[in-house]
Amino acid sequence: GSVLQITNTFGVPFLQDMAKAPNADDSFLAHYPSVFLSISQISEVVFILFLPLLLKRVRIETIVLFSMIAWILRFGFFAYGDYSSLGQIVLLLSMIVYGCAFDFFNISGSLFLEKEIPLQYRSTAQGMFMTLVNGFGTYLGAMLSGWVIDVYTTDGVIDWQSFWLIFTGYTVAITALYLIYLVVPQKKTKVVEAH
């Protein structure tokens, strides 16, 4: 949730700043910034259609990992994207991986809970997941990104590369914690149902 809040809040201002840069006048980004955002939406549709096929071949835990790697790439590509020819390709890649990052996390996260949580606790777990992602996660993302943008703004100019690299590192750290969770054997506790 926090990473989604960060990209939703600062993705558009970042692209607008890139498009307004003094040397960006002749770039595709300067003329058609909305095309880049549309690619994100198209990517979401493509990945959501691709997900059922992937679920037949890959474990849910792996799909969650794919989404985390996609968030790392999303922020990393933003850090190195700009109005130059190569920079615009990097931005385009960021828009493409967004669909994987967003869809795979939200849908596979819910499916992961369906798989892991006993039936009688499932609705509570789903509610908690939504609260953590859309409540606490959104709040955390807003607080962190606001603080980081303040740190990397000097005289009204934002150091976008440093901003996005901070959140690339943040997503790398979260992904590392998830990998530890996957590698460390989990003790399954058996829930005894009362009759």
Rosetta constraint file for C-alpha pairs under 8 A:
AtomPair CA 1 CA 5 HARMONIC 6.23 0.50
AtomPair CA 1 CA 132 HARMONIC 7.42 0.50
AtomPair CA 1 CA 133 HARMONIC 4.19 0.50
AtomPair CA 1 CA 134 HARMONIC 5.59 0.50
AtomPair CA 1 CA 135 HARMONIC 7.82 0.50
AtomPair CA 1 CA 136 HARMONIC 7.70 0.50
AtomPair CA 1 CA 137 HARMONIC 4.23 0.50
AtomPair CA 1 CA 138 HARMONIC 5.21 0.50
AtomPair CA 1 CA 141 HARMONIC 7.17 0.50
AtomPair CA 2 CA 6 HARMONIC 6.29 0.50
AtomPair CA 2 CA 133 HARMONIC 7.26 0.50
AtomPair CA 2 CA 136 HARMONIC 7.93 0.50
AtomPair CA 2 CA 137 HARMONIC 4.28 0.50
AtomPair CA 2 CA 138 HARMONIC 4.86 0.50
AtomPair CA 2 CA 139 HARMONIC 7.11 0.50
AtomPair CA 2 CA 140 HARMONIC 5.65 0.50
AtomPair CA 2 CA 141 HARMONIC 3.76 0.50
AtomPair CA 2 CA 142 HARMONIC 7.22 0.50
AtomPair CA 3 CA 7 HARMONIC 6.29 0.50
AtomPair CA 3 CA 71 HARMONIC 7.55 0.50
AtomPair CA 3 CA 137 HARMONIC 7.90 0.50
AtomPair CA 3 CA 141 HARMONIC 6.15 0.50
AtomPair CA 3 CA 167 HARMONIC 7.97 0.50
AtomPair CA 3 CA 171 HARMONIC 7.80 0.50
AtomPair CA 4 CA 8 HARMONIC 5.95 0.50
AtomPair CA 4 CA 102 HARMONIC 7.50 0.50
AtomPair CA 4 CA 138 HARMONIC 7.51 0.50
AtomPair CA 4 CA 141 HARMONIC 7.65 0.50
AtomPair CA 5 CA 9 HARMONIC 5.93 0.50
AtomPair CA 5 CA 137 HARMONIC 7.81 0.50
AtomPair CA 5 CA 138 HARMONIC 5.38 0.50
AtomPair CA 5 CA 141 HARMONIC 5.35 0.50
AtomPair CA 5 CA 142 HARMONIC 6.32 0.50
AtomPair CA 6 CA 10 HARMONIC 6.00 0.50
AtomPair CA 6 CA 11 HARMONIC 7.66 0.50
AtomPair CA 6 CA 141 HARMONIC 5.55 0.50
AtomPair CA 6 CA 142 HARMONIC 6.59 0.50
AtomPair CA 6 CA 145 HARMONIC 6.01 0.50
AtomPair CA 7 CA 11 HARMONIC 4.94 0.50
AtomPair CA 8 CA 12 HARMONIC 7.43 0.50
AtomPair CA 9 CA 13 HARMONIC 7.85 0.50
AtomPair CA 9 CA 142 HARMONIC 7.98 0.50
AtomPair CA 10 CA 14 HARMONIC 5.94 0.50
AtomPair CA 11 CA 15 HARMONIC 6.34 0.50
AtomPair CA 12 CA 16 HARMONIC 6.10 0.50
AtomPair CA 13 CA 17 HARMONIC 6.05 0.50
AtomPair CA 14 CA 18 HARMONIC 6.27 0.50
AtomPair CA 14 CA 160 HARMONIC 7.07 0.50
AtomPair CA 15 CA 19 HARMONIC 6.11 0.50
AtomPair CA 15 CA 29 HARMONIC 7.97 0.50
AtomPair CA 15 CA 33 HARMONIC 6.94 0.50
AtomPair CA 16 CA 20 HARMONIC 6.20 0.50
AtomPair CA 16 CA 33 HARMONIC 7.28 0.50
AtomPair CA 17 CA 21 HARMONIC 6.28 0.50
AtomPair CA 18 CA 24 HARMONIC 7.23 0.50
AtomPair CA 18 CA 29 HARMONIC 7.77 0.50
AtomPair CA 18 CA 30 HARMONIC 7.69 0.50
AtomPair CA 18 CA 82 HARMONIC 5.98 0.50
AtomPair CA 18 CA 83 HARMONIC 6.12 0.50
AtomPair CA 19 CA 24 HARMONIC 5.88 0.50
AtomPair CA 19 CA 25 HARMONIC 7.46 0.50
AtomPair CA 19 CA 27 HARMONIC 7.85 0.50
AtomPair CA 19 CA 29 HARMONIC 5.63 0.50
AtomPair CA 19 CA 30 HARMONIC 4.17 0.50
AtomPair CA 19 CA 31 HARMONIC 7.80 0.50
AtomPair CA 19 CA 33 HARMONIC 7.03 0.50
AtomPair CA 19 CA 83 HARMONIC 6.69 0.50
AtomPair CA 20 CA 24 HARMONIC 6.52 0.50
AtomPair CA 20 CA 25 HARMONIC 7.46 0.50
AtomPair CA 20 CA 30 HARMONIC 6.69 0.50
AtomPair CA 21 CA 25 HARMONIC 7.55 0.50
AtomPair CA 21 CA 83 HARMONIC 7.97 0.50
AtomPair CA 23 CA 83 HARMONIC 7.95 0.50
AtomPair CA 24 CA 29 HARMONIC 7.67 0.50
AtomPair CA 24 CA 30 HARMONIC 6.10 0.50
AtomPair CA 24 CA 83 HARMONIC 5.47 0.50
AtomPair CA 24 CA 84 HARMONIC 7.44 0.50
AtomPair CA 25 CA 30 HARMONIC 5.89 0.50
AtomPair CA 25 CA 31 HARMONIC 7.72 0.50
AtomPair CA 26 CA 30 HARMONIC 6.97 0.50
AtomPair CA 26 CA 31 HARMONIC 7.66 0.50
AtomPair CA 27 CA 31 HARMONIC 6.66 0.50
AtomPair CA 27 CA 83 HARMONIC 6.00 0.50
AtomPair CA 27 CA 84 HARMONIC 7.07 0.50
AtomPair CA 27 CA 85 HARMONIC 7.70 0.50
AtomPair CA 28 CA 32 HARMONIC 5.83 0.50
AtomPair CA 28 CA 33 HARMONIC 7.59 0.50
AtomPair CA 28 CA 83 HARMONIC 7.81 0.50
AtomPair CA 28 CA 88 HARMONIC 7.99 0.50
AtomPair CA 29 CA 33 HARMONIC 4.86 0.50
AtomPair CA 29 CA 36 HARMONIC 7.61 0.50
AtomPair CA 29 CA 83 HARMONIC 6.22 0.50
AtomPair CA 29 CA 88 HARMONIC 7.07 0.50
AtomPair CA 30 CA 83 HARMONIC 7.59 0.50
AtomPair CA 32 CA 36 HARMONIC 7.56 0.50
AtomPair CA 33 CA 37 HARMONIC 7.12 0.50
AtomPair CA 34 CA 38 HARMONIC 6.18 0.50
AtomPair CA 35 CA 39 HARMONIC 6.29 0.50
AtomPair CA 36 CA 40 HARMONIC 6.86 0.50
AtomPair CA 36 CA 91 HARMONIC 7.78 0.50
AtomPair CA 36 CA 92 HARMONIC 6.55 0.50
AtomPair CA 36 CA 95 HARMONIC 6.65 0.50
AtomPair CA 37 CA 41 HARMONIC 6.80 0.50
AtomPair CA 37 CA 95 HARMONIC 7.03 0.50
AtomPair CA 38 CA 42 HARMONIC 6.25 0.50
AtomPair CA 39 CA 43 HARMONIC 5.97 0.50
AtomPair CA 39 CA 92 HARMONIC 7.69 0.50
AtomPair CA 39 CA 95 HARMONIC 5.89 0.50
AtomPair CA 39 CA 96 HARMONIC 6.61 0.50
AtomPair CA 40 CA 44 HARMONIC 6.32 0.50
AtomPair CA 40 CA 95 HARMONIC 4.58 0.50
AtomPair CA 40 CA 96 HARMONIC 5.88 0.50
AtomPair CA 40 CA 97 HARMONIC 7.99 0.50
AtomPair CA 40 CA 98 HARMONIC 6.02 0.50
AtomPair CA 40 CA 99 HARMONIC 6.23 0.50
AtomPair CA 41 CA 45 HARMONIC 6.59 0.50
AtomPair CA 41 CA 99 HARMONIC 7.19 0.50
AtomPair CA 42 CA 46 HARMONIC 6.31 0.50
AtomPair CA 42 CA 99 HARMONIC 7.78 0.50
AtomPair CA 43 CA 47 HARMONIC 6.10 0.50
AtomPair CA 43 CA 95 HARMONIC 7.31 0.50
AtomPair CA 43 CA 96 HARMONIC 5.39 0.50
AtomPair CA 43 CA 97 HARMONIC 7.37 0.50
AtomPair CA 43 CA 98 HARMONIC 6.93 0.50
AtomPair CA 43 CA 99 HARMONIC 4.57 0.50
AtomPair CA 43 CA 100 HARMONIC 7.50 0.50
AtomPair CA 44 CA 48 HARMONIC 6.08 0.50
AtomPair CA 44 CA 98 HARMONIC 7.13 0.50
AtomPair CA 44 CA 99 HARMONIC 3.80 0.50
AtomPair CA 44 CA 100 HARMONIC 6.87 0.50
AtomPair CA 44 CA 102 HARMONIC 7.28 0.50
AtomPair CA 44 CA 103 HARMONIC 6.41 0.50
AtomPair CA 45 CA 49 HARMONIC 6.27 0.50
AtomPair CA 45 CA 99 HARMONIC 7.30 0.50
AtomPair CA 46 CA 50 HARMONIC 6.18 0.50
AtomPair CA 46 CA 99 HARMONIC 7.45 0.50
AtomPair CA 47 CA 51 HARMONIC 6.01 0.50
AtomPair CA 47 CA 99 HARMONIC 5.76 0.50
AtomPair CA 47 CA 100 HARMONIC 5.72 0.50
AtomPair CA 47 CA 103 HARMONIC 6.69 0.50
AtomPair CA 47 CA 104 HARMONIC 7.73 0.50
AtomPair CA 48 CA 52 HARMONIC 7.76 0.50
AtomPair CA 48 CA 99 HARMONIC 7.82 0.50
AtomPair CA 48 CA 103 HARMONIC 6.03 0.50
AtomPair CA 48 CA 104 HARMONIC 7.70 0.50
AtomPair CA 49 CA 53 HARMONIC 8.00 0.50
AtomPair CA 50 CA 54 HARMONIC 6.42 0.50
AtomPair CA 51 CA 55 HARMONIC 6.07 0.50
AtomPair CA 51 CA 104 HARMONIC 7.35 0.50
AtomPair CA 52 CA 56 HARMONIC 6.68 0.50
AtomPair CA 53 CA 57 HARMONIC 7.15 0.50
AtomPair CA 54 CA 58 HARMONIC 5.86 0.50
AtomPair CA 55 CA 59 HARMONIC 6.63 0.50
AtomPair CA 55 CA 60 HARMONIC 6.82 0.50
AtomPair CA 55 CA 63 HARMONIC 7.92 0.50
AtomPair CA 58 CA 62 HARMONIC 6.56 0.50
AtomPair CA 58 CA 63 HARMONIC 7.05 0.50
AtomPair CA 59 CA 63 HARMONIC 6.63 0.50
AtomPair CA 60 CA 64 HARMONIC 6.30 0.50
AtomPair CA 60 CA 108 HARMONIC 6.04 0.50
AtomPair CA 60 CA 111 HARMONIC 7.18 0.50
AtomPair CA 60 CA 112 HARMONIC 6.02 0.50
AtomPair CA 61 CA 65 HARMONIC 6.34 0.50
AtomPair CA 61 CA 108 HARMONIC 7.93 0.50
AtomPair CA 61 CA 112 HARMONIC 7.00 0.50
AtomPair CA 61 CA 182 HARMONIC 7.83 0.50
AtomPair CA 62 CA 66 HARMONIC 6.19 0.50
AtomPair CA 63 CA 67 HARMONIC 6.34 0.50
AtomPair CA 63 CA 104 HARMONIC 6.28 0.50
AtomPair CA 63 CA 105 HARMONIC 7.75 0.50
AtomPair CA 63 CA 108 HARMONIC 6.56 0.50
AtomPair CA 64 CA 68 HARMONIC 6.42 0.50
AtomPair CA 64 CA 104 HARMONIC 6.23 0.50
AtomPair CA 64 CA 105 HARMONIC 5.57 0.50
AtomPair CA 64 CA 108 HARMONIC 5.99 0.50
AtomPair CA 64 CA 109 HARMONIC 6.64 0.50
AtomPair CA 65 CA 69 HARMONIC 6.24 0.50
AtomPair CA 65 CA 175 HARMONIC 7.26 0.50
AtomPair CA 65 CA 178 HARMONIC 7.74 0.50
AtomPair CA 65 CA 179 HARMONIC 7.91 0.50
AtomPair CA 66 CA 70 HARMONIC 6.11 0.50
AtomPair CA 66 CA 100 HARMONIC 7.56 0.50
AtomPair CA 66 CA 101 HARMONIC 7.52 0.50
AtomPair CA 66 CA 104 HARMONIC 7.38 0.50
AtomPair CA 67 CA 71 HARMONIC 6.31 0.50
AtomPair CA 67 CA 100 HARMONIC 5.79 0.50
AtomPair CA 67 CA 101 HARMONIC 4.26 0.50
AtomPair CA 67 CA 102 HARMONIC 7.06 0.50
AtomPair CA 67 CA 103 HARMONIC 7.80 0.50
AtomPair CA 67 CA 104 HARMONIC 5.27 0.50
AtomPair CA 67 CA 105 HARMONIC 5.34 0.50
AtomPair CA 68 CA 72 HARMONIC 6.45 0.50
AtomPair CA 68 CA 101 HARMONIC 6.50 0.50
AtomPair CA 68 CA 105 HARMONIC 7.43 0.50
AtomPair CA 68 CA 171 HARMONIC 7.08 0.50
AtomPair CA 68 CA 175 HARMONIC 5.96 0.50
AtomPair CA 69 CA 73 HARMONIC 6.29 0.50
AtomPair CA 69 CA 101 HARMONIC 7.66 0.50
AtomPair CA 69 CA 172 HARMONIC 7.92 0.50
AtomPair CA 69 CA 175 HARMONIC 7.30 0.50
AtomPair CA 70 CA 74 HARMONIC 5.97 0.50
AtomPair CA 70 CA 97 HARMONIC 5.58 0.50
AtomPair CA 70 CA 98 HARMONIC 6.85 0.50
AtomPair CA 70 CA 100 HARMONIC 6.24 0.50
AtomPair CA 70 CA 101 HARMONIC 4.85 0.50
AtomPair CA 71 CA 75 HARMONIC 6.31 0.50
AtomPair CA 71 CA 97 HARMONIC 7.63 0.50
AtomPair CA 71 CA 98 HARMONIC 7.15 0.50
AtomPair CA 71 CA 101 HARMONIC 5.30 0.50
AtomPair CA 71 CA 168 HARMONIC 7.80 0.50
AtomPair CA 71 CA 171 HARMONIC 6.71 0.50
AtomPair CA 72 CA 76 HARMONIC 5.95 0.50
AtomPair CA 72 CA 168 HARMONIC 5.23 0.50
AtomPair CA 72 CA 169 HARMONIC 7.80 0.50
AtomPair CA 72 CA 171 HARMONIC 5.58 0.50
AtomPair CA 72 CA 172 HARMONIC 6.26 0.50
AtomPair CA 73 CA 77 HARMONIC 5.73 0.50
AtomPair CA 73 CA 94 HARMONIC 6.78 0.50
AtomPair CA 73 CA 97 HARMONIC 7.08 0.50
AtomPair CA 73 CA 168 HARMONIC 7.62 0.50
AtomPair CA 74 CA 78 HARMONIC 6.28 0.50
AtomPair CA 74 CA 93 HARMONIC 7.86 0.50
AtomPair CA 74 CA 94 HARMONIC 4.67 0.50
AtomPair CA 74 CA 95 HARMONIC 7.34 0.50
AtomPair CA 74 CA 97 HARMONIC 6.14 0.50
AtomPair CA 74 CA 98 HARMONIC 6.19 0.50
AtomPair CA 74 CA 101 HARMONIC 7.86 0.50
AtomPair CA 75 CA 79 HARMONIC 6.21 0.50
AtomPair CA 75 CA 94 HARMONIC 7.44 0.50
AtomPair CA 75 CA 164 HARMONIC 5.46 0.50
AtomPair CA 75 CA 165 HARMONIC 6.92 0.50
AtomPair CA 75 CA 167 HARMONIC 6.49 0.50
AtomPair CA 75 CA 168 HARMONIC 5.20 0.50
AtomPair CA 76 CA 80 HARMONIC 6.63 0.50
AtomPair CA 76 CA 164 HARMONIC 6.64 0.50
AtomPair CA 76 CA 165 HARMONIC 6.34 0.50
AtomPair CA 76 CA 168 HARMONIC 5.57 0.50
AtomPair CA 77 CA 81 HARMONIC 5.77 0.50
AtomPair CA 77 CA 90 HARMONIC 5.54 0.50
AtomPair CA 77 CA 91 HARMONIC 6.08 0.50
AtomPair CA 77 CA 93 HARMONIC 7.00 0.50
AtomPair CA 77 CA 94 HARMONIC 5.33 0.50
AtomPair CA 78 CA 90 HARMONIC 7.43 0.50
AtomPair CA 78 CA 91 HARMONIC 6.07 0.50
AtomPair CA 78 CA 94 HARMONIC 6.42 0.50
AtomPair CA 78 CA 161 HARMONIC 7.48 0.50
AtomPair CA 78 CA 164 HARMONIC 6.32 0.50
AtomPair CA 79 CA 160 HARMONIC 6.70 0.50
AtomPair CA 79 CA 161 HARMONIC 4.35 0.50
AtomPair CA 79 CA 162 HARMONIC 7.12 0.50
AtomPair CA 79 CA 163 HARMONIC 7.58 0.50
AtomPair CA 79 CA 164 HARMONIC 4.93 0.50
AtomPair CA 79 CA 165 HARMONIC 5.85 0.50
AtomPair CA 80 CA 87 HARMONIC 6.59 0.50
AtomPair CA 80 CA 90 HARMONIC 6.91 0.50
AtomPair CA 80 CA 91 HARMONIC 7.95 0.50
AtomPair CA 80 CA 161 HARMONIC 6.63 0.50
AtomPair CA 81 CA 86 HARMONIC 7.80 0.50
AtomPair CA 81 CA 87 HARMONIC 4.21 0.50
AtomPair CA 81 CA 88 HARMONIC 6.02 0.50
AtomPair CA 81 CA 89 HARMONIC 7.59 0.50
AtomPair CA 81 CA 90 HARMONIC 5.10 0.50
AtomPair CA 81 CA 91 HARMONIC 4.92 0.50
AtomPair CA 82 CA 86 HARMONIC 7.96 0.50
AtomPair CA 82 CA 87 HARMONIC 4.36 0.50
AtomPair CA 82 CA 88 HARMONIC 5.76 0.50
AtomPair CA 82 CA 90 HARMONIC 7.84 0.50
AtomPair CA 82 CA 91 HARMONIC 7.03 0.50
AtomPair CA 83 CA 87 HARMONIC 5.73 0.50
AtomPair CA 83 CA 88 HARMONIC 5.57 0.50
AtomPair CA 84 CA 88 HARMONIC 5.95 0.50
AtomPair CA 85 CA 89 HARMONIC 6.58 0.50
AtomPair CA 86 CA 90 HARMONIC 6.37 0.50
AtomPair CA 87 CA 91 HARMONIC 6.25 0.50
AtomPair CA 88 CA 92 HARMONIC 6.07 0.50
AtomPair CA 89 CA 93 HARMONIC 6.26 0.50
AtomPair CA 90 CA 94 HARMONIC 6.36 0.50
AtomPair CA 91 CA 95 HARMONIC 6.41 0.50
AtomPair CA 92 CA 96 HARMONIC 6.39 0.50
AtomPair CA 93 CA 97 HARMONIC 6.26 0.50
AtomPair CA 94 CA 98 HARMONIC 6.25 0.50
AtomPair CA 95 CA 99 HARMONIC 7.49 0.50
AtomPair CA 96 CA 100 HARMONIC 7.71 0.50
AtomPair CA 97 CA 101 HARMONIC 6.22 0.50
AtomPair CA 98 CA 102 HARMONIC 5.99 0.50
AtomPair CA 99 CA 103 HARMONIC 5.83 0.50
AtomPair CA 99 CA 104 HARMONIC 7.86 0.50
AtomPair CA 100 CA 104 HARMONIC 5.44 0.50
AtomPair CA 100 CA 105 HARMONIC 7.85 0.50
AtomPair CA 101 CA 105 HARMONIC 6.09 0.50
AtomPair CA 102 CA 106 HARMONIC 6.28 0.50
AtomPair CA 103 CA 107 HARMONIC 5.91 0.50
AtomPair CA 103 CA 108 HARMONIC 7.84 0.50
AtomPair CA 104 CA 108 HARMONIC 5.40 0.50
AtomPair CA 104 CA 109 HARMONIC 7.64 0.50
AtomPair CA 105 CA 109 HARMONIC 5.49 0.50
AtomPair CA 106 CA 110 HARMONIC 6.51 0.50
AtomPair CA 107 CA 111 HARMONIC 6.31 0.50
AtomPair CA 108 CA 112 HARMONIC 5.82 0.50
AtomPair CA 109 CA 113 HARMONIC 6.49 0.50
AtomPair CA 110 CA 114 HARMONIC 6.42 0.50
AtomPair CA 110 CA 126 HARMONIC 6.70 0.50
AtomPair CA 110 CA 129 HARMONIC 7.66 0.50
AtomPair CA 111 CA 115 HARMONIC 6.32 0.50
AtomPair CA 112 CA 116 HARMONIC 6.15 0.50
AtomPair CA 113 CA 117 HARMONIC 5.54 0.50
AtomPair CA 113 CA 122 HARMONIC 7.16 0.50
AtomPair CA 113 CA 125 HARMONIC 7.00 0.50
AtomPair CA 113 CA 126 HARMONIC 6.97 0.50
AtomPair CA 114 CA 118 HARMONIC 7.95 0.50
AtomPair CA 114 CA 119 HARMONIC 7.95 0.50
AtomPair CA 114 CA 122 HARMONIC 6.57 0.50
AtomPair CA 117 CA 121 HARMONIC 6.42 0.50
AtomPair CA 117 CA 122 HARMONIC 5.64 0.50
AtomPair CA 117 CA 125 HARMONIC 7.35 0.50
AtomPair CA 118 CA 122 HARMONIC 6.14 0.50
AtomPair CA 118 CA 191 HARMONIC 7.59 0.50
AtomPair CA 121 CA 125 HARMONIC 6.14 0.50
AtomPair CA 122 CA 126 HARMONIC 6.09 0.50
AtomPair CA 123 CA 127 HARMONIC 6.12 0.50
AtomPair CA 124 CA 128 HARMONIC 6.13 0.50
AtomPair CA 125 CA 129 HARMONIC 6.04 0.50
AtomPair CA 126 CA 130 HARMONIC 6.23 0.50
AtomPair CA 127 CA 131 HARMONIC 6.13 0.50
AtomPair CA 128 CA 132 HARMONIC 6.01 0.50
AtomPair CA 129 CA 133 HARMONIC 6.03 0.50
AtomPair CA 130 CA 134 HARMONIC 5.61 0.50
AtomPair CA 130 CA 135 HARMONIC 7.26 0.50
AtomPair CA 131 CA 135 HARMONIC 4.74 0.50
AtomPair CA 131 CA 136 HARMONIC 6.48 0.50
AtomPair CA 132 CA 136 HARMONIC 4.83 0.50
AtomPair CA 132 CA 137 HARMONIC 5.57 0.50
AtomPair CA 133 CA 137 HARMONIC 4.67 0.50
AtomPair CA 133 CA 138 HARMONIC 6.65 0.50
AtomPair CA 134 CA 138 HARMONIC 5.37 0.50
AtomPair CA 135 CA 139 HARMONIC 6.25 0.50
AtomPair CA 136 CA 140 HARMONIC 5.99 0.50
AtomPair CA 137 CA 141 HARMONIC 6.00 0.50
AtomPair CA 138 CA 142 HARMONIC 6.13 0.50
AtomPair CA 139 CA 143 HARMONIC 6.16 0.50
AtomPair CA 140 CA 144 HARMONIC 5.98 0.50
AtomPair CA 141 CA 145 HARMONIC 5.84 0.50
AtomPair CA 142 CA 146 HARMONIC 5.89 0.50
AtomPair CA 143 CA 147 HARMONIC 6.18 0.50
AtomPair CA 144 CA 148 HARMONIC 6.11 0.50
AtomPair CA 145 CA 149 HARMONIC 5.91 0.50
AtomPair CA 146 CA 150 HARMONIC 6.25 0.50
AtomPair CA 147 CA 151 HARMONIC 6.38 0.50
AtomPair CA 148 CA 152 HARMONIC 6.25 0.50
AtomPair CA 148 CA 163 HARMONIC 6.54 0.50
AtomPair CA 149 CA 153 HARMONIC 6.02 0.50
AtomPair CA 149 CA 158 HARMONIC 7.18 0.50
AtomPair CA 149 CA 163 HARMONIC 6.56 0.50
AtomPair CA 152 CA 158 HARMONIC 5.82 0.50
AtomPair CA 152 CA 159 HARMONIC 5.39 0.50
AtomPair CA 152 CA 160 HARMONIC 7.70 0.50
AtomPair CA 152 CA 162 HARMONIC 7.12 0.50
AtomPair CA 152 CA 163 HARMONIC 6.60 0.50
AtomPair CA 153 CA 157 HARMONIC 5.35 0.50
AtomPair CA 153 CA 158 HARMONIC 4.31 0.50
AtomPair CA 153 CA 159 HARMONIC 6.23 0.50
AtomPair CA 154 CA 158 HARMONIC 6.51 0.50
AtomPair CA 159 CA 163 HARMONIC 6.36 0.50
AtomPair CA 160 CA 164 HARMONIC 6.11 0.50
AtomPair CA 161 CA 165 HARMONIC 6.06 0.50
AtomPair CA 162 CA 166 HARMONIC 6.14 0.50
AtomPair CA 163 CA 167 HARMONIC 6.80 0.50
AtomPair CA 164 CA 168 HARMONIC 6.09 0.50
AtomPair CA 165 CA 169 HARMONIC 6.19 0.50
AtomPair CA 166 CA 170 HARMONIC 6.26 0.50
AtomPair CA 167 CA 171 HARMONIC 6.11 0.50
AtomPair CA 168 CA 172 HARMONIC 6.19 0.50
AtomPair CA 169 CA 173 HARMONIC 6.20 0.50
AtomPair CA 170 CA 174 HARMONIC 6.41 0.50
AtomPair CA 171 CA 175 HARMONIC 6.03 0.50
AtomPair CA 172 CA 176 HARMONIC 6.11 0.50
AtomPair CA 173 CA 177 HARMONIC 6.36 0.50
AtomPair CA 174 CA 178 HARMONIC 6.32 0.50
AtomPair CA 175 CA 179 HARMONIC 6.15 0.50
AtomPair CA 176 CA 180 HARMONIC 6.28 0.50
AtomPair CA 177 CA 181 HARMONIC 6.31 0.50
AtomPair CA 178 CA 182 HARMONIC 6.28 0.50
AtomPair CA 179 CA 183 HARMONIC 6.14 0.50
AtomPair CA 180 CA 184 HARMONIC 5.94 0.50
AtomPair CA 181 CA 185 HARMONIC 7.92 0.50
